[in-house]
Structures are given as C-alpha cells and as structure tokens.
Amino acid sequence: VQVLESGGGLVQAGESLRLSCTISGLNFDRHAVAWFRQFPGKGREAVSCISQSGLDLTYADSVRGRFTISRDNSKSTLYLQMNSLKPGDTAMYYCAVRSHPPDYAPFCTDSTAPYGYWGRGTQVTVSS
C-alpha cells in the first residue's frame, strides 16, 4: 500500500491550501481515511476524517468551519481544503488509511491506532 500526500507549502495567514493524498494497493472505497497533523515535539492529532461512504465527516474543533475534507473514490484520492489558515495550523500533515478491520474499515475514529497506512507527510507553514 502506498500513501502519497501533496499540496503543502508556505502561505500567509488567511490564505488557502488544498492537500491531496493518493492511495494505491488497496480497495480505497472500503476504508475510512483521515488527515492528522503533528506539531514539533507533540504527538499526532486528528484533523479530519471521512467515512468509507463519504457520508460521515468529522473535524477537530480547531479547524471546523475552515477545513473541508472530501474523497474521490474513482481516483482513490483524499483531499483537505484548508481556508483561512492561521499560524497555529503550521504542522506536518499526514494522510492515513484505516486498516482495522483489514478488508472493510468504513468508520472514522480519532485514535491513530486503527490507521495502519500512513504517508510521509506534507509540511504546511502559515506565516503571520
């Protein structure tokens, strides 16, 4: 399984970025997928998740109303549209695929444990 993020970069506060994550090597449409982020010296925290069906979306309180998660099952791709970015959003952003249960893992969770496939991350830096 390969998980590849893209779209990070350096922006000013108030600007937008769109992260993408392309996943191959599994049946993408049978798994919940999520974005996590990690601040220097801290553990990974859940940012947003979308269920296998695309009907259930979850967001961290800190990003709700500014970030929008979506998926395109035909392209095996996950997206995160990030608007009104703040310096506090500066972090490494990771895409993750829920892999437990192994063949059908449709539901979201904020815990990192059920996500068995991770990308290498894409850096988002927001200047003030």
PEKA-V204311 format. One record per residue. N is the residue number from 1. SS is DSSP state (A for helix, B for strand, O for the rest). Layout:
# PEKA-V204311
N|SS  N|SS
This chain:
# PEKA-V204311
1|O  2|B  3|B  4|B  5|B  6|B  7|O  8|O  9|B  10|B  11|B  12|B  13|O  14|O  15|O  16|O  17|B  18|B  19|B  20|B  21|B  22|B  23|B  24|B  25|O  26|O  27|O  28|A  29|A  30|A  31|B  32|O  33|B  34|B  35|B  36|B  37|B  38|B  39|O  40|O  41|O  42|O  43|O  44|B  45|B  46|B  47|B  48|B  49|B  50|B  51|O  52|O  53|O  54|O  55|O  56|O  57|B  58|B  59|B  60|O  61|O  62|O  63|O  64|B  65|O  66|O  67|B  68|B  69|B  70|B  71|B  72|B  73|A  74|A  75|A  76|O  77|B  78|B  79|B  80|B  81|B  82|B  83|O  84|O  85|O  86|O  87|A  88|A  89|A  90|O  91|B  92|B  93|B  94|B  95|B  96|B  97|B  98|B  99|O  100|O  101|O  102|O  103|O  104|O  105|B  106|O  107|O  108|O  109|O  110|O  111|O  112|O  113|O  114|O  115|B  116|B  117|B  118|B  119|O  120|O  121|O  122|B  123|B  124|B  125|B  126|B  127|B  128|O
